[in-house]
């Protein structure tokens, strides 16, 4: 079997050798937009991220297996993949821990006014702040009750928050005190001090966080988006945040990336921006290779 590995994951020599010892012929492509090292029709399996944004799936006539290095499926032609019965795996569980820690960090940054203390330190200013908040006793909605959402709920629960999950699939999930269907979010959003978005981006979830939902948020609520920018209608978000200065948005993902310099989000006092960075961690390499290797090994042993 011929497998194409791309620069979406940086393999060391030991890891490459482990893959080769599975009995596959390995080819490598550093930049996914570049020319393939062999004909697409000769490739049986790929490990990639955005390869099919630059190369038509139709040309991969022998393709039977895809391993993504991303948690989302929004960068691949999923419908066509399913039609052809190609096995596809995502990076399930790889980025959940750092993303959940990032969400918690942004919430604490807001509640404890850490940015203010940092600015005061740089100016040698000694001023106490009597308006800090606790996570304890708050109500948190996590939209998307999968691996990432469960890791967020785990941490918020440890701080004493009441956690409610919203998902298209119901049933008990770890660390959630209750799980509701995502359709109920519109009528229940006003209950939550904290709203964290961890849902995948699909045709159904695009712009699910609209102006009506944003404007219905609880006073002094915080919105954290570590999933995909397209879950939120950006124009609506800007309009609501301009009107409601009490709402705070911690945004790591955007509909257009990089975020244009002209975007008002950069300069808004009730917004904190980061460059799609919440998934980065020193623990990712080990977890990602474990997923790549074990999934491939299981596929080959079928």
N, C-alpha and C positions, 0 to 999 in steps of 0.2 A: 504494500500500500504506500502511495506517495502522499506525504503530508506537507503542507505549506505552513510554516511558522512566520509570523511577521513581527516587526519591531514594536507592536503593541505591548509585548512583554519582553523584558530583557533577561535572556537566559544566560546562566553561567555554563562553563564547560561540563561540569558534573551533571547539571540538569539536562543539557543536550544529549549527553551520553546515555542517561537513563531513558530518554525517549527513544533513541536509536536502538537500545537493547530490547525494546518492545517488538522489534522486527519490522520497523517502518523505514522507508527511504525519506530522509528529511531534506527539504529545500527551505531557503530563508529569503525573506523580502523585508528590508529594513523599513522603507517608507511605503505605506500601502497604496499610495497614488502612483507609484512607479511601475515600470513594465515588469510583468511576472517573469520569474527565472525559468519557467517552462510553460508550455501551452496550458491554458485554463482547462482544456478538455482532458488533460493528463492528471489532474489533481483529484485525489480521492477524499482528502480531508484538509481542513484549514483551522488554524488557531489565529483569531484576528479580532479587530475591533470595528473599523470602518471600511474594510476591504471592499465591500459591495457598494459603497458610495462612489467608487472609482472604476470598478470592473463589473460588468453586467453578469448577473447570476446565470443567465442563459448560456453563457459560454462554458460554464463549469458542468459539462454534461455528465461527468463521472462522479460528481461530488455526492458523498453519502453522509458526511459528518462535519459539523461546525461547532467549534468551541469559541465562545466570545470571551473577551477579557473585560467586558462591561457587564453591569448588572441589568441594564435595560436592553430591550430588543428593538428600540426605535431607529437603529442605524442599519437594519437589515430588512430585505423584502420578505417579511415573515409569512405573508399569505402564500407567496410563491414557494417558499421553503417547505411549508406544510403540504402544499399540493404535490410536491415531488417526494414526500416522505423522507426528507433529509433530517437526520437527527441533529438537534441543536441544543446546546447547553449554554447557560449564561454563567457569570461569575457569582453565583449564589453564595452569599455569606462572606465573601472576601472583604468587602468594604463596609460591612454593617457596623463593626466596632468603631473605626475612626469617624464614620459619619455621625453615629450616635453621640460620640464624645464631643464632636464639633457642635452639634445642636445644643447640647447641654452647656458647652462653653459660651455660646452666644446668649443663651438665656441668662446665665449667671453674670455675664458681662453687663447685660442690661439691668438686671435686678440689683446688682451690687455697685453699679455706676463705676465700673473699673476704668473705663476710658477717662472719666473725670479725674480720678485719682492719679492716673498716669500723666495727664496733662499738668496737674498741680505739682507733681514731683519734678517735672522738667523745669517748672518755674519757681521751685523751692517754696511752694505755698502750702502752709499747714492750715487746712480748713476741714472740720468734721462735716460729714453729710448725714443728716438725720432722716433721710427719706429712702432708705434702702428697703428692699422687699425680700420675702422668703419664697422659695418654691413650695415649701411645706404648706399644705392646705389649699393649693391651687388646683384648678381643673384643667386637664390637658387633653386635647384631641389630637390623635396621630392618624393622619389620613394615609392609609396604606398600612395594613397590619401584617406585612410579611416580615422577612428577616430584619431589615433595617428598622422598621417600625417597632418590632419587638425589642430590639436593643435600645431604642430611644425610650420605650415604655419602662424597660427594666431600670434604667438610670433615673428617670423621673419618679418612678415608684419608690426607689431607694431614698429620694429626697422628700418623700411624703406627699407627692402629688396624686390626685385621683386621675387615672388614665383610662381614656375611652378610645377604642380603635374604630376606624371607619374603613370598610372594605366592601368589595362586591361579593366576597365569600364570608359567610357567617360561621359561628362556632367558636369554641373556646380557643384562645391564643395565649401563649405565655405572657405574663406581666400586664395584661389588660384586665381591668376590673369588669369591663363590659365591651362588647363589640356590636356596632350597629351597621346597617347597610349604608353605603356611601350616599345614597339618595336622601338620607335623613339629615345630612350635614347642613343643608340650607336652612332648615327650620330649627336647628339646635346650636348653630354656630355662636349665638349670643351668650351661651353658658360658659364659654371657655376663656381662661386667662392666657393659655398657650395653645397655639395651633402649629403642628409640625407636619410638613408635607414630605412623605416618603413613597408615594404611589408611582407606578410606572406611567409613562406618557403613551397614551393610545388615542385612537379617534374618539373614544368615549370620554376620556379624562382631559382632553385638551380644553383649556380655559374653564375648567370646572370651578376654579376660584374666580368668580366674576365680581363685578362691581357691587351687585346686590348682596352677595355673601360678605365681601370685605366691609361694606358699609354697615352690616349688621353685627360686626364683631363687638365683643364686650369692651367697655371702656378700659383703656390702658393695656389692651391685649397685645401679645407679641406673635407675629407670624414668622416661622422659620421654614425656608424652602431649601432642602438639600437634595431634592429629587430631580426634577426637570423644570426648566423655565416655562415651558409651554403649559404647565398645569395652571398657571396664573395668567389672566389677561393683563398684560403689562400696562396698556393705556388706562384700564380701569384702576389698576393698582396705584398708578401715579396720581390719578384724579382723586381717589379716596384719601391717599396719604397727605395730599395737599390740604384737603378739607378737614381731615381728622388727625390732628397733630399728636393725639394721645396714642394712636396705633403705631407700633414699632415693627419694622420688617427687617429680618436678617436674611439676606439673599446670597446664596452661593451659586445659583444657576439662573440662566436668563434665556429668553426666547431667542435673542441674538447674542452669540458669543464669538469673539470678545464683546463685552458691553461697550457700545459706541461712546466715544468721549462726549458726544452731544446729549447723552441720556441724562435727564434730570435726576435720576436715581443717585448719581455720584455725589451730588451736592445737597441732598435732602437730610435734614437733621434727624429725622426719624427713620433713617435707613442705614444699614451697614452692609457694605458690599465686599465680597471676596470672589476670586477668579476661578470658580468651579474647583475648589481646592479641598473640600471637606473629606474626600475619600482618601487623601494621601496619608500614608503611615509607614513606619519602619517595619510593620508586621505584614504588609500586603504581599510582599514577594513570596514569602513562605506559604501563605494561604493560597495565593493564586497558582503557584506551581503545583501544589497539592491537588487543587481542583483540576488543572489541565492534565496532570499525569494520571490521577485515579479515574477520571472520566474516560480518558483515552484507553487506558488499560481495560476498564470494564467493557467498553465498546468492542475492543479487539478480542476479548474472551467470550463474546456472545456466541 
